[in-house]
Each structure stands twice: as structure tokens, then as C-alpha cells.
Amino acid sequence: MAEVINMPRLSDTMEEGTVVKWLKNVGDKIEEGDILAEIETDKATMEFESFHEGTLLHIGIAEGDGAPVDTLLAIIGDEGEDITSLLNGNQGTSNNKVEAGEDTITPEKTEEPAVKAEINISSEISEDVEIIKMPRLSDTMEEGTVAAWLKKVGDEVEEGDILAEIETDKATMEFESFYSGQLLYIGIQEGESAPVDEVLAIIGPAGTNVEAVLKAKPTSKTETATTTETEKIAPQEATKKAEKSLNSGQRIFVSPLARKIAAEKGIDLMAVKGSGDHGRIVKRDVENFMPSKDVIAPAAVAETKTTSESQVTTPQILPIGEEHFEEVKNSQMRKVIAKRLSESKFTAPHYYLMIEVDMDNAMASRVKINSLPDTKVSFNDMVVKACAMALKKHPQVNTSWNGDTTRYNQHIHVGVAVAVDEGLVVPVLKFTDQMSLTQIGTLVKDLAGRARVKKLTPAEMEGSTFTVSNLGMFGILEFTSIINQPNSAILSVGTIVEKPVVKNGQIVVGNTMKISLACDHRTVDGATGAQFLQTLRAYLENPVTMLA
């Protein structure tokens, strides 16, 4: 039987490999453990050994050529074996086994029956059966995670019933049914993620043939999951086989270089745990090996004895420990934050402008405002109001880059970045320039509170034309932010610091705050950004002007 060998993943970040040199030729006899080729990864050039025996029947990647992981690298099988079917149809599969002489069904032979089968299946499906797909619950949503199912298979569902809670890139939202019937099938389990339009559930009359419904929809999650499980079987069995060999004292999977280093250092390979493919011991495993106190190689014992007889030396104490790590599945919010910020940073040419603002008058004004009954205004509220006022005077900053055009927003919607457990969200204050300080303070408090428990609606996080990010409450003196596209700018606000300042030629105690403006150079030039900051400073240093 023929074995398909694919380009292996020899490092955690490897996506593509280059064959530096083939150590075997087509027609050569291959034994298990023989080095087939030297493969260059993104980190090093490594030897790749065969886990199969037979004759090298085909080389899929020539010396010097590169190919993605899982591309056909070679085929090993019986001498003279026909591998035409593998070359034509199975080059992208993983370690497929094809019995010699096994009948192969070509696509031409299966095309007509497949059509007939689909027609027959479709005819069995009732018109009352409804396939529910992962909904698009926000304009930027590409994937959703089922946080909780509120119905289980077999439950009766009425139109308007809440089926599940779905986590989007912005919030966790309730998803209701628009159909009545019995919940026949759940395609995405709690905690699992799937793209928009993936099969989420099936609702219909009791007794419906669910399997027929799924077969009529080839893109369903069931078939994808089945394929994934099938692909996983081969590597899992190979790993177990390698572990069994190590534990039973049989052949140890180790690279020649690692074996050589181990021999030089007197390291017993039975005590080394391999981190390579299928538990294979590689160079780094031997170099990083730390023997336990009660296991000492013979060479090391002899050296210790000789040293102790000749002279007394102070033993060298080396740190001994075990590396630990934990992989946590990224939430939808975290993945979308990473994607959006990367797109912004790498597409918009950022530049930064920084100024220092005298906050003495702002602090005095805030004390007077907060002395009024039922009034509570923060410095952040004052910054938001000042930004809205400054944007009215500098409309170039209140724009969006659209490639062939620049959008000048006539309205002012200020987004306020809010930190949550899984990252940050940006609730939006619509028509901020028309709000009073107390209105801004009340609305920010409400939006921020609901953001932290994921109760914001998508509409409350859309449409910003400018963004404010404030880390002053955490004691941060100054920082820069990544623009929240499609905005053209974002303001970063630091903490207020009491320090010596010069006023009227005298050194006095003052209160200052550093702010920085990140601008998209495609829409906002340096002079424009500087003028905006000058206006913003004037409002903050004299808050009464915001009331004029």
C-alpha cells in the first residue's frame, strides 16, 4: 500500500517549507527512520525522517523549491505500484492509505448518481423544515460563538422564543426564532465558533429525517466536522505509536544530530522527552535536557569522581525548573480587535502630535460644577466636550478616507474607548457637540457600565467620527493610540500631574495633562492636526469658553 508523505509542520510558526536537499532518490529502498530530506523552515534547516518502509515512488517537491505545509512531498509504497490515482486526486490529503489493487471510482462515474441521490433526498424534506444559520448580528461580524443554548434538541419552539445567546465581535446578544416547530438539530455547540451562514440549528416537524436534511446541504457543519475528525486520526495514531515505542524500550525516535550530541554529553536518550513530530527527539531537546538529581550519566559520574579526588571545587548551581504555559481560546471580541487594529496600523499612515495642557482652571471649574445637586462631571467628560467643540472648527479632522473620495462628516459622533475583560469596545455618543457636560457624563457612565457586561447593542457602537482613549485614571502619563477606523484621528489622554511650572516668569506649583493626537496622514496634514490641538487646549484651559 502506498503512503502519501506531506510537507510536515516542523515548527509552531511554520507555514511553508523548502527542500534543501533530498537524501534519497526515486527507486531507493526506504527503512523506517531513514532521513528522507533536509527541510528549511522559518527557523532552521532540519532533517526529516521517514516513518514508513518501502520504495520511494515519487518526489513532489524538487530541491530548492518551497511549498506550503501539507503539500505532497513524496510517496512511499511497493516497488512498481501504480500511484496514478494518488497523483491525480489525493495530493492535498494527509497521509492517505490506498490498498494496492483497490478499485478507484472516478469523478465521471459518480457525478450522475450523486445528482440523483440529492434529488431523492430533497424530495423527502418537508416544506415545514427550516435550517437556521449563524446570523450576522453586527455590520462587522464575520464569525459568532454560541455562548449558551436556551433550548435543547427535542424542545418545542414557538416563533419569538429565544434559541441561544450568541457572542459577536462586539457583544453577547439573544437570538430568537422566527419559526415554530421542534428543535431537531444543533449544529454549533456551546463554546464553539463558526462563520456567518454556518448551519446553527434545524427546526421542523417531529420525526423529520435530519440526516437527509443535512445531506441536502453539503456545506453543513456535520460534514465538515466528520472530515476534520478523519484527518486527525492518522497523526493521533502515529503519536501514540511513537510514545509506545519510547515507553517500551524499543526504537527511540531521534534525529542523528540529537543522538550525536547526547552521546557527547553522556545523556541517556530514554530520559529525554521529544518535542518533534510524533515525539521525535531533536537537537533542542538534548541541549535543554536537565537530568533529575538521582539520574546521572556514567560519563558525568566518572568526571565528578576524578574532580573530587584531585581538588575540592564549589559546585555550580544551575536553575532547574519546568516551563509552563496555558493556551486560552481567543474570544470573538479579541480576534476582531486584533484584526481591526492590524488593518488600521498597516493601512493608515499614522503620525503623532503631543502637547501639555494647563489643567488648573479645569480643576477649579469641575469643583464648582460638581458642587451642584445631582451633578457629577469627570475630566474625561470635559475632554469629550472639548473635542466635539474643536471638531466643529476643524472639519478636516472629522473625516474618513474612502480611497477615491474623502468623506466629510457634517455630524459629530465621539466614540469613547472602554476597557472590558476581553479587550476594549467603543460606545458612541451621537451628536456630542449638542450635549451638555452633564448629559455627556450621564451617557458615558451608562454606556460604559453596559459595555462591561456586554449589554451594548451594535447600534450603540457604530458611527463614530472621532475617538477618545483615556488612561489617565490608571496613572499613565502619556501614550499613543491606534486610529479607530474609519475615523481619521484618535486622542490619547494621560493623567493630571502636579509639578513645578513657570507662570509669569515665576516657578509655581501647577497641574498639567499630556495629550497626544494620532492622525491619518491621508486625510489630516500636520498643520491641521496642530491647529486642532491648539483649539482643544484653549477649551480645556478655559472651560467657560465651551459654554459660549
C-alpha positions as CSV (number, residue, x, y, z in Angstrom):
1,M,0.0,0.0,0.0
2,A,1.2,3.5,-0.8
3,E,1.8,6.2,1.8
4,V,1.4,9.9,0.9
5,I,4.0,12.0,2.7
6,N,3.1,15.7,3.0
7,M,5.2,18.7,3.8
8,P,5.5,18.5,7.7
9,R,5.0,21.3,10.1
10,L,8.4,21.3,11.8
11,S,7.9,24.4,13.9
12,D,4.9,26.1,15.6
13,T,5.0,29.0,13.2
14,M,5.9,27.1,10.1
15,E,3.6,27.7,7.2
16,E,5.9,26.8,4.3
17,G,9.0,24.7,3.9
18,T,11.8,24.5,1.4
19,V,13.5,21.2,0.4
20,V,17.2,22.0,0.7
21,K,18.4,18.5,-0.2
22,W,17.0,15.1,-1.0
23,L,19.0,12.3,0.7
24,K,17.0,9.6,-1.2
25,N,16.2,9.2,-4.9
26,V,13.2,7.8,-6.6
27,G,13.5,4.0,-6.6
28,D,15.6,3.8,-3.4
29,K,14.6,1.4,-0.7
30,I,13.4,3.3,2.5
31,E,13.6,1.9,6.0
32,E,11.7,3.4,8.9
33,G,13.9,6.0,10.5
34,D,15.9,6.8,7.3
35,I,16.4,10.6,6.6
36,L,14.5,11.5,3.5
37,A,15.4,15.1,3.1
38,E,16.7,18.3,4.7
39,I,13.9,20.8,5.0
40,E,14.3,24.5,5.7
41,T,11.6,26.0,7.9
42,D,11.1,29.6,9.1
43,K,13.5,28.9,12.0
44,A,16.1,26.3,10.9
45,T,17.1,23.6,8.5
46,M,16.0,20.2,9.9
47,E,16.3,16.6,8.9
48,F,13.1,14.9,8.1
49,E,13.0,11.1,8.6
50,S,10.6,8.5,7.2
51,F,8.1,6.8,9.5
52,H,7.3,4.2,6.7
53,E,9.1,1.4,4.9
54,G,9.0,0.7,1.1
55,T,10.3,2.2,-2.1
56,L,10.4,5.9,-2.8
57,L,8.0,6.1,-5.7
58,H,7.6,9.8,-6.2
59,I,9.1,13.2,-5.2
60,G,6.6,16.0,-5.2
61,I,8.9,19.0,-4.3
62,A,12.2,19.4,-6.0
63,E,15.4,20.6,-4.3
64,G,15.3,24.3,-3.8
65,D,11.6,24.5,-4.2
66,G,9.2,25.7,-1.4
67,A,5.7,24.7,-0.7
68,P,3.0,25.2,2.0
69,V,2.6,22.8,4.9
70,D,0.6,19.6,3.8
71,T,1.6,19.9,0.2
72,L,2.5,16.5,-1.4
73,L,6.2,15.9,-0.5
74,A,6.7,12.2,-1.5
75,I,5.0,8.8,-2.0
76,I,6.4,5.6,-0.5
77,G,5.0,2.2,-1.5
78,D,5.7,-1.2,-3.0
79,E,8.0,-1.3,-6.0
80,G,6.1,-1.0,-9.3
81,E,2.9,0.1,-7.5
82,D,0.5,2.3,-9.6
83,I,0.2,5.7,-7.9
84,T,-1.6,7.5,-10.7
85,S,-4.8,7.9,-8.7
86,L,-2.8,9.5,-5.8
87,L,-1.1,12.0,-8.1
88,N,-4.4,12.9,-9.8
89,G,-6.7,13.2,-6.9
90,N,-5.1,12.9,-3.5
91,Q,-2.2,15.3,-3.5
92,G,-3.8,17.6,-0.9
93,T,-4.8,14.9,1.6
94,S,-2.9,13.9,4.7
95,N,-1.2,10.5,4.9
96,N,-3.8,8.6,2.9
97,K,-3.5,4.9,2.7
98,V,-4.6,3.2,-0.6
99,E,-4.5,-0.6,-0.8
100,A,-2.8,-1.9,-3.9
101,G,-5.3,-3.0,-6.5
102,E,-8.2,-1.2,-4.8
103,D,-10.9,-0.1,-7.1
104,T,-10.9,3.7,-7.8
105,I,-14.1,5.5,-8.6
106,T,-13.5,8.4,-10.9
107,P,-15.5,11.7,-10.7
108,E,-17.1,10.9,-14.0
109,K,-18.6,7.7,-12.7
110,T,-20.0,9.3,-9.5
111,E,-21.4,12.6,-11.0
112,E,-24.7,11.2,-12.3
113,P,-25.6,9.0,-9.3
114,A,-24.8,11.9,-7.0
115,V,-27.3,14.2,-8.7
116,K,-30.0,11.5,-8.5
117,A,-29.3,10.9,-4.8
118,E,-29.6,14.6,-4.0
119,I,-32.9,14.8,-5.8
120,N,-34.2,11.8,-3.9
121,I,-33.1,13.2,-0.5
122,S,-34.5,16.6,-1.2
123,S,-37.9,15.1,-2.0
124,E,-38.0,13.6,1.5
125,I,-37.6,17.0,3.2
126,S,-40.8,18.6,4.4
127,E,-41.5,22.2,3.4
128,D,-42.0,22.9,7.2
129,V,-38.3,22.2,7.9
130,E,-36.3,25.4,8.5
131,I,-32.5,25.5,8.5
132,I,-31.3,28.2,10.9
133,K,-27.9,29.6,10.1
134,M,-25.4,31.7,12.1
135,P,-26.9,35.2,11.8
136,R,-24.9,38.4,11.1
137,L,-25.7,40.4,14.2
138,S,-23.5,43.4,13.5
139,D,-22.1,45.0,10.4
140,T,-18.5,43.8,11.1
141,M,-19.5,40.3,12.3
142,E,-17.8,37.5,10.4
143,E,-17.9,34.8,13.0
144,G,-20.0,34.0,16.0
145,T,-19.7,31.9,19.2
146,V,-22.6,30.2,20.9
147,A,-22.4,31.3,24.5
148,A,-25.4,29.3,25.7
149,W,-28.3,27.3,24.3
150,L,-31.7,28.1,25.9
151,K,-33.4,25.3,24.0
152,K,-32.3,21.6,23.6
153,V,-32.9,19.1,20.9
154,G,-36.5,17.8,21.2
155,D,-37.9,21.0,22.7
156,E,-40.9,22.7,21.1
157,V,-40.0,26.1,19.8
158,E,-42.5,28.9,19.2
159,E,-41.9,31.9,17.0
160,G,-40.3,34.6,19.1
161,D,-38.7,32.1,21.6
162,I,-35.0,32.8,22.5
163,L,-33.0,30.0,21.0
164,A,-29.5,30.9,22.1
165,E,-27.1,33.6,23.3
166,I,-24.5,34.4,20.6
167,E,-21.3,36.3,21.2
168,T,-20.3,38.6,18.3
169,D,-17.2,40.7,17.9
170,K,-19.0,43.5,19.9
171,A,-21.4,42.0,22.4
172,T,-23.3,38.9,23.5
173,M,-26.9,39.0,22.1
174,E,-30.0,36.9,22.4
175,F,-31.1,35.2,19.1
176,E,-34.7,34.4,18.7
177,S,-36.5,32.0,16.5
178,F,-38.7,33.2,13.6
179,Y,-40.2,29.7,13.2
180,S,-42.3,27.3,15.2
181,G,-41.7,23.6,15.4
182,Q,-39.4,21.1,17.2
183,L,-35.7,21.8,17.6
184,L,-34.4,18.8,15.6
185,Y,-30.7,19.5,15.4
186,I,-28.0,21.7,17.0
187,G,-25.1,22.3,14.6
188,I,-22.8,24.5,16.8
189,Q,-22.3,23.5,20.4
190,E,-21.9,25.9,23.4
191,G,-18.5,27.5,23.3
192,E,-17.9,26.7,19.6
193,S,-17.4,29.3,16.9
194,A,-18.5,29.3,13.3
195,P,-18.6,31.7,10.4
196,V,-21.7,33.6,9.5
197,D,-24.2,31.4,7.5
198,E,-22.9,28.2,9.0
199,V,-25.8,25.8,10.0
200,L,-26.8,26.7,13.6
201,A,-29.9,24.6,14.0
202,I,-32.8,22.8,12.3
203,I,-36.4,23.4,13.3
204,G,-39.3,21.3,11.9
205,P,-42.0,18.7,12.5
206,A,-41.2,15.8,14.9
207,G,-39.8,12.7,13.2
208,T,-38.1,14.6,10.3
209,N,-35.2,12.8,8.8
210,V,-32.4,15.2,10.0
211,E,-29.7,13.3,8.2
212,A,-31.5,13.7,4.9
213,V,-31.7,17.5,5.5
214,L,-28.0,17.7,6.3
215,K,-27.0,15.7,3.3
216,A,-29.1,18.0,1.1
217,K,-26.9,20.8,2.4
218,P,-23.2,19.7,1.7
219,T,-21.8,22.8,3.4
220,S,-23.2,21.9,6.8
221,K,-21.1,21.7,9.9
222,T,-21.7,18.0,10.2
223,E,-19.8,17.0,7.1
224,T,-17.0,19.5,7.9
225,A,-16.6,18.1,11.4
226,T,-16.6,14.5,10.0
227,T,-13.8,15.4,7.6
228,T,-11.8,17.1,10.3
229,E,-12.1,14.1,12.6
230,T,-11.0,11.7,9.8
231,E,-7.9,13.9,9.1
232,K,-7.0,13.8,12.7
233,I,-7.0,10.0,13.1
234,A,-3.7,9.4,11.3
235,P,-1.5,11.8,13.3
236,Q,-3.1,10.8,16.6
237,E,-2.3,7.1,15.9
238,A,1.2,7.9,14.8
239,T,1.8,9.9,18.0
240,K,0.6,7.0,20.2
241,K,2.8,4.6,18.3
242,A,5.9,6.8,18.9
243,E,5.0,7.2,22.6
244,K,4.6,3.4,22.9
245,S,8.0,2.8,21.4
246,L,9.7,5.1,23.8
247,N,8.0,3.7,26.9
248,S,8.6,0.0,25.9
249,G,12.3,0.3,25.3
250,Q,12.0,-0.2,21.6
251,R,13.5,2.1,18.9
252,I,13.8,5.7,20.0
253,F,12.7,8.3,17.5
254,V,15.7,10.7,17.5
255,S,17.4,12.8,14.9
256,P,21.1,11.8,14.1
257,L,22.3,15.2,15.3
258,A,20.5,14.9,18.6
259,R,21.8,11.3,19.0
260,K,25.4,12.6,18.4
261,I,25.0,15.5,21.0
262,A,23.5,13.1,23.5
263,A,26.5,10.7,23.1
264,E,29.0,13.5,23.6
265,K,27.2,14.7,26.7
266,G,26.6,11.3,28.1
267,I,22.8,11.8,28.1
268,D,20.5,8.8,28.3
269,L,18.0,9.3,25.5
270,M,15.4,7.2,27.3
271,A,15.2,10.0,29.8
272,V,14.7,12.7,27.2
273,K,11.2,13.8,26.1
274,G,10.9,14.6,22.4
275,S,9.2,17.7,21.1
276,G,9.4,16.9,17.4
277,D,6.9,15.3,15.1
278,H,5.3,12.2,16.8
279,G,7.5,12.6,19.9
280,R,10.8,12.6,17.9
281,I,13.8,13.8,19.9
282,V,15.5,16.7,18.2
283,K,18.6,18.9,18.9
284,R,16.8,21.4,21.2
285,D,15.5,18.6,23.4
286,V,19.0,17.3,24.1
287,E,20.5,20.8,24.6
288,N,17.8,21.8,27.0
289,F,17.7,18.5,28.9
290,M,18.1,18.8,32.7
291,P,18.6,15.4,34.4
292,S,17.0,14.8,37.7
293,K,19.2,14.6,40.8
294,D,19.0,10.8,41.0
295,V,19.8,10.2,37.3
296,I,23.4,10.9,36.4
297,A,25.0,9.6,33.2
298,P,28.1,7.4,33.6
299,A,30.4,9.9,32.0
300,A,29.2,12.5,34.4
301,V,29.8,10.2,37.4
302,A,33.4,9.5,36.3
303,E,34.1,13.2,35.8
304,T,32.7,14.0,39.2
305,K,34.8,11.4,40.9
306,T,38.0,12.5,39.3
307,T,37.5,16.1,40.2
308,S,36.7,15.3,43.8
309,E,39.9,13.3,44.2
310,S,42.1,16.0,42.8
311,Q,40.6,19.1,44.3
312,V,37.6,20.4,46.2
313,T,35.6,22.8,44.0
314,T,32.5,24.8,44.6
315,P,29.6,23.1,42.7
316,Q,27.9,25.2,40.1
317,I,24.3,25.8,40.9
318,L,22.1,25.9,37.8
319,P,18.5,26.9,37.7
320,I,16.2,23.9,37.4
321,G,12.6,24.2,36.6
322,E,9.8,23.3,34.2
323,E,8.4,25.5,31.6
324,H,4.6,26.1,31.9
325,F,2.2,27.8,29.6
326,E,-1.6,27.9,29.0
327,E,-3.3,28.4,25.7
328,V,-6.6,30.2,26.1
329,K,-9.1,30.3,23.2
330,N,-9.4,33.8,21.8
331,S,-12.9,35.3,22.1
332,Q,-14.6,36.7,19.1
333,M,-14.1,40.2,20.6
334,R,-10.3,39.7,20.9
335,K,-10.0,38.3,17.4
336,V,-11.8,41.1,15.8
337,I,-9.9,43.7,17.9
338,A,-6.7,42.2,16.6
339,K,-7.9,42.2,13.0
340,R,-9.2,45.7,13.0
341,L,-6.2,47.3,14.8
342,S,-3.8,45.5,12.5
343,E,-5.7,46.7,9.4
344,S,-5.7,50.3,10.8
345,K,-2.0,50.3,11.7
346,F,-0.8,48.8,8.5
347,T,-3.0,50.7,6.1
348,A,-3.3,54.1,7.6
349,P,0.0,56.2,7.7
350,H,-0.1,57.2,11.4
351,Y,1.7,60.2,12.8
352,Y,1.5,61.7,16.3
353,L,1.3,65.1,17.8
354,M,1.7,65.8,21.6
355,I,1.0,68.8,23.8
356,E,0.8,69.6,27.5
357,V,-2.3,71.3,28.9
358,D,-2.6,73.5,32.0
359,M,-5.5,72.0,33.9
360,D,-5.7,74.5,36.9
361,N,-8.8,76.2,35.6
362,A,-10.4,72.9,34.5
363,M,-9.9,71.5,38.0
364,A,-11.4,74.6,39.6
365,S,-14.4,74.6,37.2
366,R,-15.0,70.9,37.9
367,V,-15.2,71.5,41.6
368,K,-17.8,74.2,41.1
369,I,-19.9,72.1,38.6
370,N,-19.9,69.1,40.9
371,S,-21.0,71.2,43.9
372,L,-24.4,71.5,42.2
373,P,-27.1,69.0,43.4
374,D,-27.2,65.7,41.4
375,T,-24.3,66.7,39.2
376,K,-21.2,64.6,38.6
377,V,-18.7,65.5,35.8
378,S,-15.4,63.9,35.2
379,F,-12.3,65.3,33.5
380,N,-12.9,62.8,30.7
381,D,-16.4,64.3,30.1
382,M,-14.7,67.7,29.8
383,V,-12.2,66.3,27.2
384,V,-15.0,64.7,25.2
385,K,-17.0,68.0,25.1
386,A,-13.8,70.0,24.2
387,C,-13.1,67.5,21.3
388,A,-16.6,67.9,19.9
389,M,-16.3,71.7,20.0
390,A,-12.9,71.6,18.4
391,L,-14.1,69.3,15.6
392,K,-16.7,71.9,14.6
393,K,-13.9,74.3,14.0
394,H,-11.7,71.8,12.2
395,P,-13.9,69.6,10.0
396,Q,-10.9,68.2,8.2
397,V,-10.2,66.1,11.4
398,N,-13.9,64.8,11.3
399,T,-13.4,62.9,8.1
400,S,-13.0,59.3,6.7
401,W,-10.7,58.1,3.9
402,N,-12.6,56.1,1.3
403,G,-9.9,55.5,-1.3
404,D,-11.1,57.6,-4.3
405,T,-13.0,60.1,-2.0
406,T,-12.8,61.7,1.4
407,R,-16.0,61.7,3.5
408,Y,-16.6,65.0,5.4
409,N,-18.9,64.2,8.3
410,Q,-21.3,67.1,9.0
411,H,-22.3,65.4,12.3
412,I,-20.1,64.8,15.3
413,H,-20.2,61.4,16.9
414,V,-17.4,60.9,19.5
415,G,-16.5,57.3,20.5
416,V,-15.2,56.7,24.0
417,A,-12.9,53.7,24.4
418,V,-13.9,51.5,27.3
419,A,-11.8,48.7,28.7
420,V,-13.6,45.3,29.3
421,D,-12.2,42.0,30.4
422,E,-11.6,40.7,26.9
423,G,-10.3,43.9,25.3
424,L,-12.0,47.2,24.6
425,V,-15.1,48.5,23.0
426,V,-16.0,51.9,21.7
427,P,-19.6,53.1,22.6
428,V,-20.5,56.2,20.6
429,L,-22.1,59.5,21.8
430,K,-24.2,60.6,18.9
431,F,-24.3,64.4,18.2
432,T,-21.8,65.0,21.0
433,D,-21.5,68.7,20.2
434,Q,-25.1,69.3,21.1
435,M,-24.8,67.7,24.5
436,S,-24.1,69.4,27.8
437,L,-21.3,68.3,30.2
438,T,-23.9,66.6,32.5
439,Q,-25.5,64.8,29.6
440,I,-22.2,63.6,28.4
441,G,-21.3,62.4,31.9
442,T,-24.6,60.5,32.4
443,L,-24.5,58.8,29.0
444,V,-20.8,57.8,29.2
445,K,-21.4,56.2,32.6
446,D,-24.4,54.3,31.3
447,L,-22.7,53.1,28.1
448,A,-19.5,52.1,29.9
449,G,-21.4,50.1,32.6
450,R,-23.4,48.2,30.0
451,A,-20.2,47.6,27.9
452,R,-18.5,45.8,30.8
453,V,-21.4,43.3,31.0
454,K,-21.7,43.0,27.2
455,K,-25.1,44.5,27.0
456,L,-24.5,47.2,24.4
457,T,-26.4,46.9,21.1
458,P,-24.5,47.1,17.8
459,A,-26.1,50.4,17.0
460,E,-24.6,51.9,20.2
461,M,-21.1,51.1,18.9
462,E,-21.4,52.2,15.3
463,G,-20.9,55.5,13.5
464,S,-18.1,57.3,15.4
465,T,-16.3,60.1,13.6
466,F,-13.6,60.7,16.2
467,T,-12.4,58.7,19.3
468,V,-11.1,59.5,22.7
469,S,-9.0,57.0,24.7
470,N,-8.2,57.9,28.3
471,L,-5.7,56.0,30.5
472,G,-5.3,58.9,33.0
473,M,-7.2,57.0,35.7
474,F,-4.5,54.3,35.6
475,G,-1.7,56.8,36.2
476,I,-0.4,56.7,32.6
477,L,1.5,60.0,31.9
478,E,1.3,59.8,28.1
479,F,0.8,57.3,25.3
480,T,-0.3,56.9,21.7
481,S,-3.2,55.0,20.3
482,I,-4.1,53.2,17.0
483,I,-6.7,55.0,15.0
484,N,-10.2,53.5,15.2
485,Q,-11.0,53.4,11.5
486,P,-12.9,54.7,9.6
487,N,-12.0,57.7,11.9
488,S,-9.1,60.0,10.8
489,A,-7.9,60.6,14.3
490,I,-7.9,59.4,17.9
491,L,-7.0,61.4,21.1
492,S,-4.9,59.8,23.8
493,V,-5.4,61.4,27.3
494,G,-2.9,61.0,30.2
495,T,-3.2,61.6,33.9
496,I,-3.1,65.1,35.5
497,V,0.3,65.6,37.2
498,E,1.1,68.2,39.9
499,K,4.6,69.7,39.2
500,P,6.6,72.9,39.1
501,V,5.6,75.1,36.1
502,V,6.6,78.6,35.0
503,K,3.8,81.3,35.1
504,N,4.5,85.0,34.6
505,G,8.2,84.3,35.0
506,Q,7.8,82.6,38.3
507,I,8.1,78.9,39.2
508,V,4.9,77.8,40.9
509,V,3.0,74.5,41.5
510,G,0.8,73.7,38.6
511,N,-1.4,70.8,37.3
512,T,-0.7,69.6,33.8
513,M,-2.0,66.9,31.5
514,K,-0.3,65.5,28.4
515,I,-2.5,64.5,25.4
516,S,-1.5,63.1,22.0
517,L,-3.3,63.0,18.7
518,A,-2.8,60.2,16.3
519,C,-3.7,61.3,12.7
520,D,-4.2,59.5,9.4
521,H,-1.9,61.4,7.1
522,R,-4.1,60.6,4.1
523,T,-6.7,63.0,5.4
524,V,-5.2,65.1,8.1
525,D,-2.0,67.0,7.5
526,G,0.4,68.0,10.3
527,A,-0.6,71.7,10.3
528,T,-4.3,70.7,10.5
529,G,-3.7,68.4,13.4
530,A,-1.6,71.0,15.2
531,Q,-4.4,73.6,14.8
532,F,-6.9,71.2,16.2
533,L,-4.8,70.6,19.3
534,Q,-4.4,74.4,19.8
535,T,-8.2,74.8,19.8
536,L,-8.6,71.8,22.1
537,R,-6.1,73.3,24.5
538,A,-7.9,76.6,24.6
539,Y,-11.2,74.9,25.5
540,L,-9.6,72.8,28.3
541,E,-7.6,75.6,29.8
542,N,-10.6,77.9,29.8
543,P,-13.7,75.6,30.2
544,V,-16.1,78.5,30.4
545,T,-15.5,79.0,26.6
546,M,-17.2,75.7,25.9
547,L,-20.5,77.3,27.3
548,A,-20.3,80.3,24.9
